[in-house]
Amino acid sequence: MLRFSSSRLLRRHRDALLATALVAVVPFGLAFPDGSQAVTFKTPSCKKPAHVISSKYGNYLFRKGSSLWACTAYYGDPPKTRRLGPWSQGFSRVHFDGSTAVWTVAGPKFEGVPVDRVWVADAPRGHAWIKGLRPVPGKQLDDTDSHVAALHATGDAAGWVTGGGAVVMTVQDPQSSDATPLGLGTPAAAPAPVLGIAQGLSDPLAARGHRLLVGRWMGVSPETIGATMSITAGEGDGDECGGAGPWSLTVRPLSGQPRVGATWDSDWTSSSDACTS
């Protein structure tokens, strides 16, 4: 028997996959022994739009002019089309898990070159919880922290790696002060400081709003760090319309060493019409 996490993401993906399975197994409806036909299963879905940027589970991100839009269909509700935020054609990069989108847009110029600003949005609700912020919360290392080298989104969480080796995490609705982010893994001895900048996991782990600097590894290619990034949902509490649960982001900057990262609790609410009406 399959056991699904209580997280909103896994429930969304479960519904999408089960609906797809039903359509695949019973494309024309159920037939009874006497030859009569039962009601046909029909799953609402998005019509493929023009200028698609990314798609998953039949949900789409697409561009309209200088804006990023999403069409999503979940819980058997009619497809919903929402504007998520700005889009810089030819500059932006994005990761979309079918539910959450994390992307960059062109910000102010530094020495004539635009720097990155980060956006993160819940596509079914059309709600952006990171809106054009600098990639790293607090003090920037230098201009390398203004460029995002890798992005990843899963459910109510997302993460990215900067050119300066900073690993940053965000969750959609951080819980109150009793849910301080916690470190994960058993890191090896912290790498030696580089240019006086501490390396390895942040100590302490201190969130600033919706962003958390998980750590920094300047001696490792940011693309390499990004390729090892994993975001997972833990077991949470709630019902079909909302609840809370932990999200974990880990990376393996050094080959052969244990994965390290952070876990952070987030509240969530369903975008189902049955819950919002």
C-alpha positions in Angstrom: 0.0 0.0 0.0 1.3 3.5 -0.9 1.6 5.9 2.0 1.6 9.6 1.0 3.1 12.4 3.0 0.7 15.0 4.4 2.5 17.8 2.5 0.6 19.8 0.0 3.1 19.1 -2.8 3.0 15.3 -2.5 -0.8 15.3 -2.3 -0.9 17.5 -5.4 1.4 15.2 -7.3 -0.5 12.1 -6.0 -3.8 13.5 -7.3 -2.2 14.4 -10.7 -0.6 10.9 -11.1 -3.7 9.0 -10.0 -5.9 11.0 -12.4 -3.5 10.3 -15.2 -3.5 6.6 -14.3 -7.3 6.5 -14.4 -7.4 8.1 -17.8 -4.8 5.7 -19.1 -6.5 2.6 -17.7 -10.1 3.6 -18.4 -10.0 6.0 -21.4 -13.6 5.5 -22.4 -15.2 4.7 -19.1 -16.1 1.4 -17.2 -17.9 -1.3 -19.1 -20.2 -3.7 -17.1 -20.7 -7.4 -18.0 -24.1 -6.7 -19.6 -22.4 -4.3 -22.1 -23.6 -1.1 -20.4 -21.2 1.8 -20.0 -20.5 3.6 -16.7 -19.7 7.3 -16.4 -16.4 8.2 -18.2 -13.6 9.6 -16.1 -12.6 13.0 -17.3 -9.7 15.0 -15.8 -9.6 18.8 -16.3 -6.3 19.8 -17.8 -4.6 22.9 -19.2 -4.5 23.5 -22.9 -0.9 23.9 -24.0 -0.3 27.7 -24.3 2.1 29.5 -26.6 5.6 30.4 -25.5 5.9 27.5 -23.0 9.0 27.9 -20.8 8.6 24.8 -18.6 5.9 22.1 -17.9 5.3 19.2 -15.5 2.3 17.0 -14.6 0.3 18.8 -17.4 0.9 22.2 -15.8 2.7 25.0 -17.7 4.8 28.0 -17.2 4.7 30.4 -20.2 5.6 33.8 -21.2 3.4 36.7 -22.1 5.5 39.7 -23.1 7.6 40.5 -20.0 5.5 38.5 -17.6 5.7 34.9 -16.4 2.3 33.1 -16.2 1.2 29.6 -15.1 -1.7 27.3 -16.0 -2.4 24.6 -13.4 -5.1 22.0 -12.8 -5.3 20.2 -9.5 -7.9 18.4 -7.3 -10.3 18.1 -10.2 -10.8 21.8 -10.3 -11.0 23.7 -13.6 -7.6 24.9 -14.9 -6.4 28.2 -13.4 -4.2 30.7 -15.2 -2.3 33.1 -13.1 0.3 35.8 -13.6 3.3 35.0 -11.3 5.6 38.0 -11.8 8.0 39.6 -14.3 10.1 37.7 -16.8 13.4 38.9 -18.5 13.4 37.2 -21.8 17.0 36.1 -22.8 18.2 36.6 -19.2 15.9 34.7 -16.8 16.4 31.1 -15.7 13.7 29.0 -13.9 13.0 25.7 -12.2 9.4 24.4 -12.0 8.2 21.3 -10.2 4.6 21.6 -11.5 3.6 23.5 -8.4 6.3 26.0 -7.4 8.4 28.1 -9.6 11.7 29.7 -8.7 13.3 32.0 -11.3 15.6 35.0 -11.8 15.0 38.3 -13.5 17.4 41.1 -14.5 18.0 43.5 -11.7 20.2 46.7 -11.5 23.4 46.7 -13.5 26.8 46.3 -11.9 29.6 47.5 -14.1 27.2 47.4 -17.0 26.0 43.9 -16.4 22.5 43.1 -15.0 22.5 41.2 -11.7 20.0 38.6 -10.6 16.9 39.2 -8.5 15.0 36.1 -7.3 11.3 35.3 -7.4 9.5 32.3 -6.0 5.8 31.6 -6.5 3.0 29.1 -5.8 1.7 28.7 -9.3 -1.9 27.3 -8.5 -2.6 30.3 -6.2 -0.6 32.9 -8.2 1.1 33.9 -5.0 4.7 35.0 -5.0 6.4 34.9 -1.6 9.9 36.0 -2.8 9.6 39.1 -5.0 12.7 40.4 -6.7 15.1 40.0 -3.7 18.8 39.7 -3.8 20.0 36.1 -3.9 21.8 36.2 -0.5 20.1 37.6 2.6 22.2 40.0 4.7 25.7 41.0 3.7 26.8 40.1 0.2 30.2 38.6 -0.4 30.8 40.5 -3.6 29.3 40.7 -7.1 29.5 36.9 -7.4 26.7 36.7 -4.9 24.6 38.7 -7.3 24.4 35.8 -9.8 22.5 32.6 -9.4 24.2 29.5 -10.8 21.6 26.8 -10.0 17.9 26.7 -8.9 15.6 24.1 -7.5 12.0 24.0 -6.3 10.0 21.3 -4.6 6.6 21.9 -3.0 6.6 24.7 -0.5 10.4 25.1 -0.6 13.1 26.3 -3.0 16.8 26.8 -3.0 19.6 28.2 -5.2 23.3 28.5 -5.3 25.2 31.7 -6.1 28.4 32.2 -8.0 30.0 32.9 -4.7 29.1 29.4 -3.4 26.3 30.5 -1.1 23.4 28.0 -0.7 20.1 29.7 0.1 16.8 28.1 1.1 13.3 29.5 1.3 9.9 28.2 2.5 6.6 29.7 1.6 5.1 30.4 5.1 7.7 30.0 7.9 6.2 29.1 11.2 6.6 31.3 14.2 9.8 31.5 16.4 9.3 27.9 17.8 10.3 26.6 14.3 13.9 27.8 14.1 15.8 26.2 11.2 17.9 23.3 12.3 21.1 21.9 10.7 21.2 18.5 9.1 23.9 15.9 8.6 27.2 15.4 10.2 29.5 17.7 8.3 33.2 17.0 8.0 35.6 19.5 9.5 34.7 23.0 8.2 36.8 24.0 5.2 39.4 26.7 5.9 38.1 30.3 5.6 38.6 31.9 2.1 39.5 35.6 2.1 38.4 35.6 5.7 34.9 34.3 4.9 33.8 31.3 6.9 33.0 28.1 4.9 30.6 25.2 5.4 27.3 25.3 7.2 26.2 28.6 8.6 26.6 28.8 12.4 24.2 29.8 13.7 21.4 29.1 11.1 19.4 32.4 11.2 16.6 33.0 8.8 15.8 36.5 7.5 12.2 36.6 6.5 11.6 33.9 4.0 15.3 33.3 3.2 18.0 31.2 5.0 21.7 31.2 4.2 22.3 27.5 4.7 26.1 27.7 4.1 28.9 28.7 1.8 31.4 26.6 -0.2 33.6 29.0 -2.2 36.1 26.4 -3.3 33.6 24.3 -5.1 31.9 25.0 -8.4 28.4 26.3 -7.8 27.1 24.2 -10.6 28.5 21.1 -8.8 26.8 22.1 -5.6 23.5 22.8 -7.4 23.6 19.4 -9.1 23.6 17.7 -5.6 20.8 19.8 -4.2 17.8 17.9 -2.8 14.6 19.2 -1.2 12.3 16.8 0.6 9.1 17.0 2.6 8.9 15.5 6.1 5.8 14.3 7.9 3.5 17.1 9.0 0.1 17.7 10.5 -3.0 19.0 8.8 -6.0 18.1 6.8 -7.0 18.5 3.1 -7.2 22.3 3.4 -4.0 23.1 5.3 -1.5 22.3 7.9 2.3 22.4 8.7 5.3 20.4 7.9 9.1 20.4 7.7 11.1 20.9 4.5 14.7 19.8 4.2 17.4 21.1 1.8 20.7 19.2 1.6 23.8 19.4 -0.6 27.0 17.4 -1.0 29.6 20.0 -1.9 32.5 17.6 -1.3 32.5 14.2 -3.0 32.5 11.3 -0.6 31.4 13.5 2.3 28.0 13.3 4.0 25.1 15.4 2.8 24.6 18.6 4.9 21.9 21.2 5.0 18.9 22.5 7.0 15.3 21.7 7.8 12.7 24.4 8.2 9.0 24.2 9.1 6.3 25.8 6.9 2.6 26.3 7.1 0.6 25.6 4.0 -2.9 26.0 2.6 -4.7 24.2 -0.3 -5.7 26.0 -3.5 -8.6 23.7 -4.0 -11.9 25.4 -4.8 -13.5 23.2 -2.1 -11.2 24.9 0.5 -11.2 28.4 -0.7 -14.9 28.9 -1.6 
